[in-house]
Amino acid sequence: MNIVYTADALATGEGRNGRATTSDGRLDLQMAVPREMGGSGDGTNPEQLFAAGYAACFHSALQSVARATKADVRDSAVGAQVGIGPTGDGAFGLEITLEVTLPHLSREEAQALTEQAHQVCPYSNAIRGNVEVTLTVTEEAA
């Protein structure tokens, strides 16, 4: 693989109750455990960051595949929901739902495009076989 970009981030403090920054200073976030997990919820958390990154990356993959097939992806959107919970063996795992909105395509076209994007998206490829990802497609405008 020919690396063309590397993101550089640092977590300090108490991990989920600390601070996350990037080397270029564009990201500087107070982190906090969500209330649902017994924390204060007074900051962002890794699952929110993962959801935002995955949604943006998948949307780019969707647009890339659409350009190649000349599919109409105007007004498209991708939402990501990242759930975390115990796996039963002392560890924690993630489950992800991607909600893809393609209002100008038929359900069949939208599903096919979404499946193609899932094959090329770097996030999808990074977690394939390790994290359950549910893809949902809607024709409603975001």
Buried (B, 14 or more C-beta within 10 A) or exposed (E): EEEEEEEEEEBEEEEBBBBBBEEEEEEEBEBBBBEEBEBEEEBBBBBBBBBEBBBEBBBBBBBEBBEEEEBEBEEBBBBBBBEBEEEEEEEEBBEBBBBBBBBBBEEEBBBBBBEBBBEBBEBBEEBEEEBEBEBEBBEEEE
